[in-house]
């Protein structure tokens, strides 16, 4: 258990220093170990980190070997895999990240959000992130990670439909 957590945390640190390839390697190794010992926290967090690393890679067109759609698809796959593990302390992060990835995928589509060609509607992921964040905030009102995810999700909803966003007090 400890080794998988260490590898996951190292992945987070490497990602913070823009060492994307090394972060991806650490996350994959953490996932392998966490899967072997059936440790859901690292199974969720490492997959979330892996999705984030691939999303960063998809955005870095100036880095060698990065900036292609394969990374965006890998980000989606990793985030969807993270959803399979119910870890309340991370569900809001995973759902918000899935919304961001779905928005990025829609941006790659010539018709954008009007016709996402079978992709999931990003608003569903953002609404799930808000619901997960609200569940945590009901217990700990000042949990910054939940507040951040909720803020990101509300921004995502505003991007999708700026005129149709419900009153934020309803969230």
MDAnalysis code that builds the backbone (N, CA, C; Angstrom):
import MDAnalysis as mda
import numpy as np

u = mda.Universe.empty(513, n_residues=171, atom_resindex=np.repeat(np.arange(171), 3), trajectory=True)
u.add_TopologyAttr("name", ["N", "CA", "C"] * 171)
u.add_TopologyAttr("resid", np.arange(1, 172))
u.add_TopologyAttr("resname", ["UNK", "UNK", "UNK", "UNK", "UNK", "UNK", "UNK", "UNK", "UNK", "UNK", "UNK", "UNK", "UNK", "UNK", "UNK", "UNK", "UNK", "UNK", "UNK", "UNK", "UNK", "UNK", "UNK", "UNK", "UNK", "UNK", "UNK", "UNK", "UNK", "UNK", "UNK", "UNK", "UNK", "UNK", "UNK", "UNK", "UNK", "UNK", "UNK", "UNK", "UNK", "UNK", "UNK", "UNK", "UNK", "UNK", "UNK", "UNK", "UNK", "UNK", "UNK", "UNK", "UNK", "UNK", "UNK", "UNK", "UNK", "UNK", "UNK", "UNK", "UNK", "UNK", "UNK", "UNK", "UNK", "UNK", "UNK", "UNK", "UNK", "UNK", "UNK", "UNK", "UNK", "UNK", "UNK", "UNK", "UNK", "UNK", "UNK", "UNK", "UNK", "UNK", "UNK", "UNK", "UNK", "UNK", "UNK", "UNK", "UNK", "UNK", "UNK", "UNK", "UNK", "UNK", "UNK", "UNK", "UNK", "UNK", "UNK", "UNK", "UNK", "UNK", "UNK", "UNK", "UNK", "UNK", "UNK", "UNK", "UNK", "UNK", "UNK", "UNK", "UNK", "UNK", "UNK", "UNK", "UNK", "UNK", "UNK", "UNK", "UNK", "UNK", "UNK", "UNK", "UNK", "UNK", "UNK", "UNK", "UNK", "UNK", "UNK", "UNK", "UNK", "UNK", "UNK", "UNK", "UNK", "UNK", "UNK", "UNK", "UNK", "UNK", "UNK", "UNK", "UNK", "UNK", "UNK", "UNK", "UNK", "UNK", "UNK", "UNK", "UNK", "UNK", "UNK", "UNK", "UNK", "UNK", "UNK", "UNK", "UNK", "UNK", "UNK", "UNK", "UNK", "UNK", "UNK", "UNK", "UNK", "UNK", "UNK"])
u.atoms.positions = np.array([
    [0.825, -1.184, 0.000],
    [0.000, 0.000, 0.000],
    [0.872, 1.251, 0.000],
    [1.873, 1.305, 0.850],
    [2.725, 2.483, 0.966],
    [3.445, 2.822, -0.322],
    [3.922, 1.797, -1.035],
    [4.654, 2.055, -2.275],
    [3.748, 2.678, -3.332],
    [2.510, 2.194, -3.425],
    [1.600, 2.759, -4.427],
    [1.282, 4.221, -4.111],
    [1.114, 4.536, -2.832],
    [0.850, 5.921, -2.425],
    [2.073, 6.794, -2.716],
    [3.268, 6.271, -2.418],
    [4.491, 7.026, -2.698],
    [4.637, 7.315, -4.190],
    [4.367, 6.320, -5.016],
    [4.462, 6.506, -6.464],
    [3.424, 7.510, -6.965],
    [2.228, 7.417, -6.419],
    [1.175, 8.376, -6.791],
    [1.595, 9.794, -6.416],
    [2.067, 9.979, -5.182],
    [2.489, 11.306, -4.732],
    [3.679, 11.825, -5.536],
    [4.589, 10.930, -5.894],
    [5.712, 11.326, -6.744],
    [5.203, 11.772, -8.107],
    [4.195, 11.078, -8.617],
    [3.579, 11.491, -9.878],
    [3.017, 12.900, -9.782],
    [2.341, 13.208, -8.670],
    [1.792, 14.557, -8.478],
    [2.921, 15.599, -8.466],
    [4.019, 15.281, -7.761],
    [5.145, 16.220, -7.689],
    [5.785, 16.410, -9.062],
    [5.983, 15.316, -9.783],
    [6.569, 15.417, -11.120],
    [5.684, 16.242, -12.046],
    [4.388, 16.059, -11.928],
    [3.455, 16.816, -12.757],
    [3.541, 18.309, -12.431],
    [3.697, 18.631, -11.154],
    [3.828, 20.032, -10.748],
    [5.077, 20.673, -11.348],
    [6.105, 19.861, -11.598],
    [7.339, 20.356, -12.211],
    [7.359, 20.148, -13.723],
    [6.202, 19.843, -14.288],
    [6.032, 19.678, -15.734],
    [6.851, 18.516, -16.301],
    [7.137, 17.531, -15.471],
    [7.820, 16.307, -15.908],
    [6.736, 15.295, -16.271],
    [6.053, 15.570, -17.367],
    [4.838, 14.838, -17.711],
    [5.105, 13.360, -17.962],
    [6.127, 13.051, -18.763],
    [6.410, 11.644, -19.070],
    [6.742, 10.843, -17.813],
    [7.559, 11.428, -16.939],
    [7.916, 10.741, -15.693],
    [6.694, 10.592, -14.787],
    [5.843, 11.607, -14.766],
    [4.620, 11.530, -13.961],
    [3.742, 10.391, -14.460],
    [3.588, 10.284, -15.775],
    [2.776, 9.210, -16.354],
    [3.329, 7.850, -15.953],
    [4.650, 7.702, -15.991],
    [5.268, 6.434, -15.585],
    [4.967, 6.122, -14.123],
    [5.096, 7.119, -13.255],
    [4.831, 6.898, -11.831],
    [3.376, 6.550, -11.579],
    [2.467, 7.260, -12.237],
    [1.046, 6.956, -12.066],
    [0.736, 5.536, -12.530],
    [1.273, 5.146, -13.667],
    [1.021, 3.789, -14.165],
    [1.547, 2.728, -13.205],
    [2.730, 2.972, -12.636],
    [3.288, 2.015, -11.677],
    [2.437, 1.983, -10.407],
    [1.991, 3.141, -9.945],
    [1.119, 3.205, -8.763],
    [-0.179, 2.455, -9.012],
    [-0.745, 2.620, -10.203],
    [-1.990, 1.928, -10.555],
    [-1.783, 0.425, -10.555],
    [-0.670, -0.019, -11.123],
    [-0.380, -1.456, -11.169],
    [-0.347, -2.048, -9.762],
    [0.355, -1.390, -8.865],
    [0.462, -1.897, -7.492],
    [-0.886, -1.802, -6.777],
    [-1.568, -0.671, -6.908],
    [-2.864, -0.492, -6.242],
    [-3.882, -1.515, -6.734],
    [-3.840, -1.838, -8.023],
    [-4.749, -2.856, -8.556],
    [-4.432, -4.235, -7.987],
    [-3.148, -4.529, -7.829],
    [-2.741, -5.831, -7.291],
    [-3.217, -6.021, -5.856],
    [-3.203, -4.947, -5.073],
    [-3.587, -5.064, -3.661],
    [-5.004, -4.560, -3.397],
    [-5.694, -4.143, -4.466],
    [-7.076, -3.670, -4.363],
    [-7.203, -2.513, -3.366],
    [-6.470, -1.436, -3.637],
    [-6.458, -0.254, -2.775],
    [-7.165, 0.892, -3.502],
    [-8.485, 1.081, -3.232],
    [-9.298, 2.004, -4.026],
    [-8.840, 3.461, -4.012],
    [-8.303, 3.938, -2.901],
    [-7.896, 5.338, -2.860],
    [-6.839, 5.626, -3.924],
    [-5.807, 4.809, -3.963],
    [-4.766, 5.024, -4.967],
    [-5.264, 4.642, -6.352],
    [-6.150, 3.657, -6.443],
    [-6.720, 3.315, -7.744],
    [-7.440, 4.526, -8.338],
    [-8.112, 5.297, -7.510],
    [-8.812, 6.497, -7.971],
    [-7.850, 7.660, -8.188],
    [-7.075, 8.005, -7.162],
    [-6.213, 9.182, -7.244],
    [-5.142, 9.048, -8.325],
    [-4.544, 7.880, -8.466],
    [-3.501, 7.714, -9.484],
    [-4.092, 7.787, -10.889],
    [-5.280, 7.241, -11.078],
    [-5.927, 7.345, -12.392],
    [-6.336, 8.788, -12.678],
    [-6.799, 9.505, -11.658],
    [-7.112, 10.924, -11.817],
    [-5.843, 11.689, -12.204],
    [-4.745, 11.415, -11.513],
    [-3.472, 12.059, -11.841],
    [-3.004, 11.707, -13.243],
    [-3.170, 10.441, -13.621],
    [-2.799, 10.007, -14.967],
    [-3.626, 10.754, -16.011],
    [-4.915, 10.905, -15.754],
    [-5.780, 11.651, -16.678],
    [-5.319, 13.103, -16.777],
    [-4.991, 13.692, -15.653],
    [-4.520, 15.072, -15.638],
    [-3.206, 15.202, -16.413],
    [-2.293, 14.252, -16.222],
    [-1.016, 14.280, -16.939],
    [-1.230, 14.182, -18.446],
    [-2.126, 13.294, -18.861],
    [-2.402, 13.178, -20.295],
    [-3.086, 14.438, -20.830],
    [-3.942, 15.052, -20.032],
    [-4.568, 16.304, -20.462],
    [-3.507, 17.389, -20.625],
    [-2.574, 17.487, -19.678],
    [-1.474, 18.444, -19.805],
    [-0.673, 18.154, -21.069],
    [-0.388, 16.878, -21.310],
    [0.384, 16.502, -22.499],
    [-0.348, 16.907, -23.772],
    [-1.649, 16.750, -23.777],
    [-2.437, 17.127, -24.957],
    [-2.396, 18.632, -25.194],
    [-2.171, 19.406, -24.141],
    [-2.136, 20.865, -24.264],
    [-0.756, 21.395, -24.647],
    [0.294, 20.584, -24.468],
    [1.671, 21.027, -24.709],
    [2.136, 20.630, -26.098],
    [1.728, 21.391, -27.071],
    [2.111, 21.093, -28.446],
    [3.592, 21.365, -28.695],
    [4.236, 22.150, -27.835],
    [5.638, 22.499, -28.022],
    [6.598, 21.460, -27.445],
    [6.117, 20.516, -26.677],
    [6.979, 19.486, -26.111],
    [7.057, 18.299, -27.059],
    [8.243, 17.715, -27.233],
    [8.390, 16.591, -28.166],
    [7.468, 15.428, -27.812],
    [6.739, 14.945, -28.798],
    [5.877, 13.783, -28.605],
    [4.578, 14.079, -27.889],
    [4.353, 15.324, -27.549],
    [3.149, 15.678, -26.812],
    [2.238, 16.523, -27.697],
    [1.060, 16.781, -27.227],
    [0.142, 17.664, -27.926],
    [-0.704, 16.980, -28.971],
    [-0.851, 15.677, -28.877],
    [-1.682, 15.004, -29.869],
    [-2.983, 14.518, -29.244],
    [-3.896, 14.133, -30.114],
    [-5.209, 13.685, -29.642],
    [-5.133, 12.369, -28.883],
    [-4.082, 11.596, -29.096],
    [-3.945, 10.350, -28.346],
    [-3.897, 10.624, -26.844],
    [-3.240, 11.715, -26.462],
    [-3.180, 12.057, -25.036],
    [-4.555, 12.466, -24.510],
    [-5.320, 13.167, -25.327],
    [-6.665, 13.558, -24.904],
    [-7.543, 12.325, -24.723],
    [-7.431, 11.381, -25.631],
    [-8.193, 10.135, -25.499],
    [-7.717, 9.317, -24.307],
    [-6.404, 9.316, -24.060],
    [-5.868, 8.604, -22.893],
    [-6.336, 9.267, -21.603],
    [-6.434, 10.592, -21.616],
    [-6.944, 11.311, -20.440],
    [-8.373, 10.890, -20.153],
    [-9.168, 10.813, -21.187],
    [-10.573, 10.411, -21.032],
    [-10.666, 8.993, -20.470],
    [-9.875, 8.087, -21.034],
    [-9.912, 6.690, -20.581],
    [-9.490, 6.571, -19.118],
    [-8.451, 7.289, -18.727],
    [-7.979, 7.221, -17.340],
    [-9.009, 7.811, -16.378],
    [-9.623, 8.921, -16.763],
    [-10.636, 9.541, -15.897],
    [-11.867, 8.648, -15.770],
    [-12.275, 8.039, -16.874],
    [-13.418, 7.122, -16.809],
    [-13.092, 5.920, -15.933],
    [-11.853, 5.444, -16.002],
    [-11.444, 4.330, -15.145],
    [-11.450, 4.753, -13.676],
    [-11.065, 5.989, -13.398],
    [-11.079, 6.483, -12.013],
    [-12.492, 6.513, -11.450],
    [-13.472, 6.735, -12.318],
    [-14.881, 6.774, -11.876],
    [-15.356, 5.438, -11.321],
    [-14.689, 4.376, -11.676],
    [-15.117, 3.046, -11.232],
    [-14.841, 2.818, -9.750],
    [-14.068, 3.702, -9.153],
    [-13.716, 3.563, -7.744],
    [-14.401, 4.687, -6.975],
    [-15.305, 4.311, -6.082],
    [-16.052, 5.304, -5.316],
    [-15.208, 5.756, -4.133],
    [-14.513, 6.860, -4.332],
    [-13.680, 7.453, -3.290],
    [-14.220, 8.868, -3.064],
    [-15.091, 9.036, -2.063],
    [-15.767, 10.325, -1.869],
    [-14.826, 11.526, -1.807],
    [-13.605, 11.329, -1.315],
    [-12.658, 12.437, -1.224],
    [-12.096, 12.837, -2.589],
    [-12.380, 12.057, -3.638],
    [-11.827, 12.356, -4.960],
    [-12.878, 12.382, -6.063],
    [-14.089, 11.934, -5.792],
    [-15.115, 11.856, -6.841],
    [-15.375, 13.211, -7.500],
    [-15.368, 14.283, -6.712],
    [-15.601, 15.621, -7.267],
    [-14.498, 16.020, -8.245],
    [-13.254, 15.654, -7.924],
    [-12.131, 15.960, -8.813],
    [-12.241, 15.198, -10.125],
    [-12.574, 13.924, -10.024],
    [-12.680, 13.083, -11.217],
    [-13.793, 13.593, -12.128],
    [-14.944, 13.907, -11.557],
    [-16.072, 14.377, -12.369],
    [-15.756, 15.720, -13.030],
    [-15.131, 16.631, -12.296],
    [-14.768, 17.930, -12.880],
    [-13.760, 17.747, -14.010],
    [-12.786, 16.868, -13.805],
    [-11.792, 16.610, -14.846],
    [-12.431, 15.979, -16.074],
    [-13.369, 15.074, -15.871],
    [-14.086, 14.490, -17.013],
    [-14.838, 15.567, -17.794],
    [-15.422, 16.521, -17.099],
    [-16.094, 17.623, -17.779],
    [-15.128, 18.442, -18.617],
    [-13.953, 18.731, -18.062],
    [-12.939, 19.494, -18.796],
    [-12.473, 18.718, -20.026],
    [-12.235, 17.424, -19.852],
    [-11.796, 16.594, -20.978],
    [-12.877, 16.541, -22.047],
    [-14.128, 16.382, -21.630],
    [-15.231, 16.348, -22.602],
    [-15.333, 17.674, -23.351],
    [-15.097, 18.793, -22.661],
    [-15.077, 20.097, -23.337],
    [-13.942, 20.159, -24.352],
    [-12.771, 19.668, -23.963],
    [-11.625, 19.674, -24.879],
    [-11.900, 18.797, -26.094],
    [-12.536, 17.651, -25.872],
    [-12.882, 16.783, -27.000],
    [-13.912, 17.451, -27.899],
    [-14.871, 18.143, -27.308],
    [-15.872, 18.852, -28.111],
    [-15.218, 19.965, -28.922],
    [-14.187, 20.600, -28.351],
    [-13.484, 21.666, -29.068],
    [-12.750, 21.121, -30.290],
    [-12.378, 19.845, -30.255],
    [-11.707, 19.211, -31.394],
    [-12.693, 18.871, -32.506],
    [-13.978, 18.861, -32.166],
    [-15.029, 18.529, -33.121],
    [-15.402, 19.796, -33.886],
    [-15.422, 19.753, -35.214],
    [-15.747, 20.960, -35.982],
    [-17.094, 21.584, -35.615],
    [-18.051, 20.786, -35.156],
    [-19.363, 21.323, -34.792],
    [-19.448, 21.687, -33.313],
    [-18.385, 21.427, -32.574],
    [-18.324, 21.817, -31.167],
    [-19.393, 21.172, -30.317],
    [-19.879, 21.915, -29.356],
    [-20.855, 21.392, -28.402],
    [-22.228, 21.175, -29.017],
    [-22.502, 21.836, -30.150],
    [-23.819, 21.664, -30.764],
    [-24.029, 20.233, -31.244],
    [-22.949, 19.579, -31.673],
    [-23.035, 18.201, -32.155],
    [-21.792, 17.449, -31.700],
    [-21.772, 16.983, -30.454],
    [-20.565, 16.340, -29.948],
    [-20.310, 14.943, -30.505],
    [-21.051, 14.533, -31.513],
    [-20.808, 13.261, -32.210],
    [-20.660, 12.073, -31.266],
    [-21.610, 11.923, -30.391],
    [-21.619, 10.763, -29.521],
    [-20.853, 10.943, -28.226],
    [-20.119, 12.039, -28.077],
    [-19.415, 12.261, -26.822],
    [-20.424, 12.627, -25.747],
    [-20.101, 12.287, -24.531],
    [-20.992, 12.634, -23.428],
    [-21.081, 14.147, -23.287],
    [-22.231, 14.609, -22.893],
    [-22.447, 16.029, -22.656],
    [-21.608, 16.445, -21.447],
    [-20.684, 17.388, -21.618],
    [-19.850, 17.801, -20.486],
    [-20.652, 18.289, -19.286],
    [-21.849, 18.842, -19.516],
    [-22.616, 19.387, -18.395],
    [-22.982, 18.307, -17.381],
    [-23.176, 17.084, -17.826],
    [-23.476, 15.994, -16.896],
    [-22.329, 15.736, -15.931],
    [-21.110, 15.801, -16.450],
    [-19.939, 15.620, -15.585],
    [-19.808, 16.786, -14.608],
    [-20.035, 17.994, -15.107],
    [-19.929, 19.158, -14.224],
    [-21.001, 19.125, -13.137],
    [-22.199, 18.712, -13.483],
    [-23.264, 18.611, -12.471],
    [-22.937, 17.521, -11.440],
    [-22.333, 16.434, -11.899],
    [-21.912, 15.379, -10.963],
    [-20.830, 15.908, -10.028],
    [-19.901, 16.691, -10.561],
    [-18.846, 17.271, -9.722],
    [-19.449, 18.168, -8.646],
    [-20.443, 18.953, -9.027],
    [-21.118, 19.832, -8.057],
    [-21.806, 19.001, -6.977],
    [-22.485, 17.938, -7.380],
    [-23.179, 17.083, -6.404],
    [-22.184, 16.427, -5.448],
    [-21.076, 15.907, -5.992],
    [-20.061, 15.284, -5.127],
    [-19.443, 16.322, -4.186],
    [-19.155, 17.506, -4.718],
    [-18.570, 18.561, -3.888],
    [-19.541, 18.987, -2.792],
    [-20.808, 19.133, -3.155],
    [-21.810, 19.535, -2.158],
    [-21.927, 18.514, -1.030],
    [-21.811, 17.235, -1.365],
    [-21.877, 16.197, -0.328],
    [-20.731, 16.362, 0.668],
    [-19.544, 16.682, 0.168],
    [-18.407, 16.907, 1.064],
    [-18.556, 18.214, 1.839],
    [-19.040, 19.245, 1.149],
    [-19.182, 20.553, 1.793],
    [-20.260, 20.546, 2.875],
    [-21.225, 19.648, 2.766],
    [-22.243, 19.523, 3.813],
    [-21.610, 19.058, 5.119],
    [-20.520, 18.304, 5.013],
    [-19.824, 17.809, 6.203],
    [-18.701, 18.747, 6.639],
    [-18.015, 19.336, 5.651],
    [-16.877, 20.215, 5.920],
    [-16.985, 21.430, 5.008],
    [-17.674, 22.482, 5.446],
    [-17.977, 23.622, 4.570],
    [-16.761, 24.347, 3.994],
    [-15.607, 24.216, 4.622],
    [-14.428, 24.933, 4.142],
    [-13.407, 24.003, 3.491],
    [-13.849, 22.901, 2.955],
    [-12.938, 21.972, 2.281],
    [-12.569, 22.565, 0.922],
    [-11.362, 23.095, 0.835],
    [-10.973, 23.866, -0.344],
    [-10.979, 23.049, -1.624],
    [-10.588, 21.797, -1.570],
    [-10.591, 20.973, -2.782],
    [-12.004, 20.839, -3.342],
    [-12.975, 20.677, -2.467],
    [-14.369, 20.573, -2.920],
    [-14.867, 21.914, -3.448],
    [-14.486, 22.992, -2.775],
    [-14.865, 24.324, -3.257],
    [-14.245, 24.602, -4.625],
    [-12.984, 24.202, -4.797],
    [-12.314, 24.389, -6.092],
    [-13.017, 23.611, -7.190],
    [-13.310, 22.343, -6.930],
    [-13.971, 21.510, -7.942],
    [-15.348, 22.066, -8.287],
    [-16.054, 22.539, -7.277],
    [-17.376, 23.120, -7.536],
    [-17.246, 24.385, -8.380],
    [-16.263, 25.206, -8.078],
    [-16.033, 26.415, -8.862],
    [-15.679, 26.097, -10.304],
    [-14.828, 25.102, -10.505],
    [-14.466, 24.677, -11.860],
    [-15.701, 24.175, -12.592],
    [-16.509, 23.386, -11.902],
    [-17.716, 22.834, -12.529],
    [-18.701, 23.940, -12.905],
    [-18.870, 24.921, -12.034],
    [-19.757, 26.044, -12.360],
    [-19.223, 26.832, -13.556],
    [-17.910, 27.003, -13.621],
    [-17.314, 27.676, -14.786],
    [-17.540, 26.856, -16.048],
    [-17.406, 25.541, -15.935],
    [-17.663, 24.682, -17.088],
    [-19.086, 24.810, -17.585],
    [-20.032, 24.845, -16.657],
    [-21.433, 25.028, -17.054],
    [-21.647, 26.388, -17.709],
    [-20.958, 27.406, -17.217],
    [-21.089, 28.743, -17.806],
    [-20.508, 28.781, -19.214],
    [-19.438, 28.046, -19.450],
    [-18.852, 27.981, -20.793],
    [-19.822, 27.311, -21.754],
    [-20.438, 26.244, -21.294],
    [-21.352, 25.485, -22.150],
    [-22.584, 26.299, -22.502],
    [-23.155, 26.960, -21.509],
    [-24.411, 27.677, -21.733],
    [-24.432, 28.934, -20.868],
    [-23.730, 29.985, -21.283],
    [-23.614, 31.165, -20.421],
    [-24.939, 31.839, -20.090],
    [-25.910, 31.754, -20.979],
    [-27.193, 32.414, -20.720],
    [-28.161, 31.517, -19.967],
    [-27.913, 30.214, -19.979],
    [-28.853, 29.290, -19.356],
    [-28.402, 28.743, -18.026],
    [-27.341, 29.312, -17.472],
    [-26.846, 28.830, -16.189],
    [-27.836, 29.198, -15.099],
    [-28.288, 28.211, -14.342],
    [-29.222, 28.511, -13.256],
    [-28.564, 29.379, -12.185],
    [-29.379, 29.930, -11.350],
    [-28.906, 30.731, -10.231],
    [-27.941, 29.889, -9.401],
    [-26.685, 30.365, -9.193],
    [-25.701, 29.581, -8.452],
    [-26.129, 29.252, -7.029],
    [-27.038, 30.018, -6.463],
    [-27.482, 29.711, -5.102],
    [-28.249, 28.393, -5.065],
    [-28.690, 27.929, -6.226],
    [-29.386, 26.646, -6.297],
    [-28.447, 25.460, -6.267],
    [-27.154, 25.732, -6.305],
    [-26.181, 24.639, -6.273],
    [-25.715, 24.472, -4.879],
])
